[in-house]
Amino acid sequence: MSIEEIVTGFHAAMLHKSADELADLYAEDGLHEFPFGGLAPYEGREAVRENYRTMWGATPFEVEEVRRVALHRTEDPEVVVVEQTVHGAAGGHRLTVPGLLVLRIRDGRIVHTRDYMDTSAIAQVRAAG
């Protein structure tokens, strides 16, 4: 898969809250980290699948749109930075969660993600639910 296809697929998985769609983008030994989220890293494709299934299944946040703000290519051809906003609702409140993804993509699969979410927006999602 191309970088464009992977980013589009990542956003589609978020929109659908589909852990399977997301995990299928990862290399078998891919790593997903949350540097600002206070969550332990997900080590391996199946950990991504299992943990996102649990996380997305438990959240009251209904995603209505995932908007790509920008896709930045870096000097390293394997690394891209994705600016995004996730729009949706929880508990009758409209919410926007901005974030950044730093993706390392090798051989058409994600091998490493650093997922930077706006923690104050995440707190609003939790409070609204």
BAFI-3210 file (N, C-alpha, C; in Angstrom, 3 decimals, decimal comma, padded with zeros to 6 digits):
// residues 129
n [1|2|3|4|5|6|7|8|9|10|11|12|13|14|15|16|17|18|19|20|21|22|23|24|25|26|27|28|29|30|31|32|33|34|35|36|37|38|39|40|41|42|43|44|45|46|47|48|49|50|51|52|53|54|55|56|57|58|59|60|61|62|63|64|65|66|67|68|69|70|71|72|73|74|75|76|77|78|79|80|81|82|83|84|85|86|87|88|89|90|91|92|93|94|95|96|97|98|99|100|101|102|103|104|105|106|107|108|109|110|111|112|113|114|115|116|117|118|119|120|121|122|123|124|125|126|127|128|129]
n.u [000,829|000,377|001,635|-000,382|-002,679|-002,541|-002,816|-005,372|-006,797|-006,341|-007,734|-010,307|-010,724|-010,828|-013,150|-015,062|-014,705|-013,305|-011,438|-010,339|-009,959|-008,042|-005,906|-005,151|-003,589|-001,115|002,253|003,174|004,728|004,322|004,308|002,428|002,304|001,438|002,431|001,498|-000,799|-000,935|-001,250|-000,274|002,054|000,977|001,999|002,639|000,601|-001,727|-002,113|-002,704|-005,144|-006,729|-006,630|-007,615|-010,150|-011,289|-010,979|-012,352|-014,829|-015,682|-015,958|-018,083|-018,076|-019,162|-017,984|-018,131|-016,791|-013,537|-011,053|-008,465|-005,985|-003,421|-000,753|002,440|005,451|008,604|012,220|013,057|012,111|010,360|008,813|005,988|004,020|000,878|-001,577|-004,629|-008,196|-010,785|-014,173|-017,211|-019,727|-020,736|-022,720|-024,656|-023,193|-021,311|-018,126|-014,634|-011,636|-008,422|-005,339|-002,117|-000,433|002,446|003,830|005,627|006,288|006,810|007,477|004,788|003,272|002,337|004,876|005,488|003,795|003,340|001,090|-000,373|-002,644|-004,986|-005,110|-006,797|-009,113|-009,773|-010,384|-012,725|-014,372|-014,572|-015,851|-018,276|-019,537]
n.v [-001,179|002,277|005,327|007,253|005,628|004,207|006,242|007,183|004,805|004,501|006,686|005,975|003,666|004,831|006,376|004,382|003,080|000,681|-001,825|-003,966|-003,041|-001,079|-002,538|-004,180|-002,557|-002,574|-003,806|-007,100|-006,983|-004,369|-001,201|000,821|003,845|006,128|008,979|011,227|010,328|008,706|005,985|002,558|001,309|-000,333|-003,333|-004,958|-006,246|-007,685|-006,813|-004,137|-004,507|-005,816|-003,966|-001,565|-002,429|-002,816|-000,202|001,524|000,312|000,961|003,699|006,581|008,304|009,222|009,049|011,288|012,488|012,334|014,441|015,193|017,419|018,056|016,446|015,690|015,126|013,765|014,127|011,568|008,890|006,953|008,079|009,948|012,790|013,312|015,660|016,014|016,228|015,045|014,785|014,728|013,414|013,163|012,182|014,064|016,317|018,216|017,588|018,160|016,584|017,281|016,123|014,532|012,248|010,381|008,508|005,602|003,935|000,961|-001,128|-001,060|-001,239|-000,166|000,341|001,689|003,871|007,032|008,483|011,384|012,883|015,469|015,967|017,437|017,621|014,920|014,513|016,021|014,453|012,157|013,248|014,031|011,672]
n.w [000,000|-000,632|000,904|000,908|000,632|003,033|004,987|004,322|004,787|007,530|008,571|007,691|009,230|011,764|011,480|011,127|013,465|013,490|014,559|013,221|010,555|011,101|012,341|010,239|008,702|009,781|010,204|011,192|013,539|014,288|016,049|018,228|019,733|022,419|023,134|024,644|025,783|028,036|027,866|027,686|025,250|022,223|021,239|018,419|015,729|016,501|019,106|018,614|017,296|019,331|021,506|020,391|019,665|022,185|023,286|021,427|021,549|024,083|024,227|024,339|022,275|019,165|016,049|013,415|011,347|010,002|009,506|007,390|007,919|007,076|005,320|005,911|004,426|005,272|005,542|005,759|003,893|004,848|006,813|007,755|008,718|009,982|010,202|011,857|012,426|014,440|014,281|016,063|018,302|021,737|024,386|023,665|023,127|020,839|019,627|018,989|018,232|017,971|016,492|015,971|013,905|013,736|011,442|010,610|007,775|006,150|003,466|002,670|005,003|008,318|010,577|012,838|014,963|016,329|018,283|018,816|020,713|021,485|024,734|026,398|024,886|024,753|027,445|027,570|025,929|027,524|029,774|028,658|028,093]
ca.u [000,000|001,090|001,432|-001,709|-003,676|-002,476|-003,414|-006,812|-007,311|-006,281|-008,868|-011,542|-010,852|-011,278|-014,542|-015,878|-014,305|-013,025|-010,118|-009,810|-009,445|-006,819|-004,845|-004,714|-002,620|000,140|003,129|002,926|005,411|004,164|004,225|001,589|002,575|000,659|003,349|000,816|-002,089|-000,899|-001,565|000,862|002,127|000,421|003,124|002,215|-000,679|-002,858|-002,330|-003,428|-006,519|-007,410|-006,761|-008,536|-011,507|-011,727|-011,059|-013,437|-016,081|-016,043|-016,126|-019,388|-017,851|-019,567|-017,218|-018,897|-015,864|-012,109|-010,579|-007,018|-005,612|-002,216|000,135|003,795|006,508|009,843|013,427|013,089|010,990|009,445|008,106|005,087|003,286|-000,494|-002,384|-006,011|-009,217|-011,866|-015,400|-018,272|-020,580|-020,850|-023,629|-025,359|-022,259|-020,471|-016,734|-013,566|-010,392|-007,286|-004,215|-001,039|000,109|003,756|003,793|006,752|005,690|007,838|006,916|003,336|002,631|002,791|005,758|005,544|002,931|003,293|-000,259|-000,456|-004,014|-005,237|-005,603|-007,931|-010,279|-010,106|-011,050|-014,099|-015,105|-014,877|-016,829|-019,570|-020,130]
ca.v [000,000|003,550|006,172|007,853|004,583|003,884|007,346|007,126|003,637|004,785|007,564|005,202|002,808|005,699|006,737|003,173|002,487|-000,703|-002,287|-004,856|-002,207|-000,429|-003,520|-004,707|-001,627|-002,715|-004,963|-008,051|-006,517|-002,920|-000,596|002,015|004,517|007,316|009,746|012,142|009,775|007,941|004,584|001,696|001,051|-001,565|-003,982|-005,987|-006,055|-008,223|-005,919|-002,991|-004,969|-006,086|-002,767|-000,618|-002,983|-002,495|001,248|002,090|-000,259|001,548|005,148|007,075|009,250|008,759|009,775|011,673|012,851|012,441|015,397|015,351|018,824|018,079|015,285|016,219|014,139|014,154|013,754|010,108|008,484|006,058|008,800|011,058|013,382|013,578|016,512|015,591|016,547|014,070|015,483|013,813|013,785|012,266|012,714|015,236|017,424|018,164|017,684|018,021|016,115|017,415|015,251|014,278|010,897|010,239|007,137|005,021|002,953|000,200|-002,234|-000,953|-001,480|000,693|-000,353|002,469|005,044|007,857|009,031|012,533|013,388|016,597|015,343|018,202|017,207|013,562|014,679|016,481|013,275|011,311|013,949|014,104|010,342]
ca.w [000,000|-000,646|002,079|000,755|000,925|004,454|005,745|004,042|005,498|008,961|008,859|007,511|010,407|012,855|011,208|011,334|014,741|013,124|014,973|012,185|009,458|011,556|012,551|008,949|008,120|010,523|010,101|012,281|014,748|014,383|017,377|018,288|020,999|022,776|023,986|025,564|026,175|029,268|027,596|027,344|023,810|021,676|020,575|017,492|015,025|017,260|020,249|018,055|017,059|020,598|022,333|019,751|019,780|023,551|023,481|020,635|022,020|025,371|024,173|023,905|021,180|017,842|015,045|012,233|010,272|010,281|008,507|007,245|007,795|006,256|005,287|005,751|004,160|005,932|004,803|005,799|003,039|005,558|007,875|007,433|009,833|009,580|011,071|011,663|013,424|014,481|014,655|016,438|019,423|022,885|025,390|023,155|022,925|019,648|020,052|018,002|018,837|017,063|016,787|015,011|013,789|013,097|010,937|009,867|006,878|005,439|002,668|002,582|006,303|009,409|011,513|014,076|015,052|017,535|018,203|019,709|020,774|022,379|025,954|026,951|024,100|025,206|028,742|027,256|025,437|028,689|030,620|027,955|028,037]
c.u [000,872|000,830|000,035|-002,809|-003,700|-003,117|-004,927|-007,456|-007,338|-007,488|-010,202|-011,779|-011,337|-012,757|-015,477|-015,690|-014,070|-011,587|-009,500|-009,234|-008,122|-005,675|-004,303|-003,725|-001,213|000,940|002,865|003,536|005,334|003,961|003,381|001,765|001,699|001,518|002,663|-000,456|-002,105|-001,266|-000,285|000,877|001,474|001,520|002,629|000,826|-001,861|-003,136|-003,050|-004,898|-007,293|-007,660|-007,673|-009,970|-012,084|-011,949|-012,240|-014,789|-016,585|-016,337|-017,528|-019,288|-018,224|-018,881|-018,101|-018,003|-014,441|-011,533|-009,052|-006,742|-004,406|-001,494|001,524|004,756|007,800|011,034|013,606|011,892|009,994|008,521|007,259|004,427|001,917|-001,138|-003,835|-006,917|-010,311|-013,089|-016,475|-019,056|-020,530|-021,774|-024,358|-024,480|-021,442|-019,037|-015,792|-012,299|-009,272|-006,156|-003,202|-000,703|001,478|003,851|005,109|006,162|006,808|007,153|005,392|002,575|003,166|003,670|005,848|004,610|003,174|002,032|-000,400|-001,869|-004,073|-005,872|-006,753|-009,210|-010,727|-010,822|-012,495|-014,953|-015,510|-015,939|-018,218|-020,290|-020,810]
c.v [001,241|004,306|006,770|006,840|004,236|004,985|007,364|005,956|003,832|005,641|006,847|004,288|003,616|006,039|005,566|002,554|000,986|-001,074|-003,208|-004,064|-001,572|-001,433|-004,061|-003,791|-001,824|-003,940|-005,847|-007,579|-005,000|-002,455|000,666|002,614|005,758|008,188|010,673|011,540|008,983|006,478|003,818|001,476|-000,275|-002,186|-005,145|-005,733|-006,529|-007,412|-004,652|-003,364|-005,087|-004,808|-001,720|-001,135|-002,638|-000,996|001,843|001,535|000,393|003,047|005,538|007,998|008,608|009,627|010,038|012,014|012,829|013,284|015,457|016,832|018,937|016,747|015,824|015,066|014,661|013,783|012,242|009,609|007,533|006,800|009,923|011,527|013,771|014,477|016,166|016,187|015,503|014,802|014,461|014,329|012,712|012,932|013,967|016,446|017,201|018,428|017,522|017,619|016,263|016,466|015,193|012,798|010,999|008,766|006,774|003,855|002,287|-000,964|-002,251|-001,229|-000,479|-000,142|000,392|003,666|005,721|008,695|010,127|013,097|014,564|016,037|016,121|017,853|015,803|013,629|015,155|015,324|012,402|011,942|013,975|012,763|010,018]
c.w [000,000|000,661|002,042|001,115|002,413|005,291|005,544|004,779|007,008|009,349|008,683|008,714|011,614|012,687|011,512|012,716|014,542|013,484|013,929|011,019|009,858|011,663|011,235|008,232|008,695|010,098|011,311|013,595|014,909|015,821|017,294|019,680|021,156|023,690|024,989|026,142|027,460|029,097|027,300|025,840|023,444|020,819|019,738|016,936|015,870|018,519|019,798|017,891|018,386|021,404|021,703|019,795|021,158|023,718|022,710|021,067|023,297|025,298|023,714|022,690|019,848|016,797|013,824|011,049|010,815|009,152|008,526|007,022|006,874|006,355|004,964|005,512|004,779|005,057|004,772|004,983|003,706|006,522|007,311|008,725|009,298|010,630|010,789|012,733|013,294|015,042|014,984|017,621|020,501|023,889|024,958|022,911|021,660|020,091|018,865|018,739|017,808|017,466|015,668|015,054|013,142|012,731|010,263|009,095|006,081|004,720|002,703|003,862|007,327|010,334|012,844|013,955|016,383|017,388|019,264|019,648|021,740|023,647|026,588|026,189|024,493|026,553|028,540|026,753|026,621|029,582|029,986|027,982|029,300]
res [m|s|i|e|e|i|v|t|g|f|h|a|a|m|l|h|k|s|a|d|e|l|a|d|l|y|a|e|d|g|l|h|e|f|p|f|g|g|l|a|p|y|e|g|r|e|a|v|r|e|n|y|r|t|m|w|g|a|t|p|f|e|v|e|e|v|r|r|v|a|l|h|r|t|e|d|p|e|v|v|v|v|e|q|t|v|h|g|a|a|g|g|h|r|l|t|v|p|g|l|l|v|l|r|i|r|d|g|r|i|v|h|t|r|d|y|m|d|t|s|a|i|a|q|v|r|a|a|g]
***
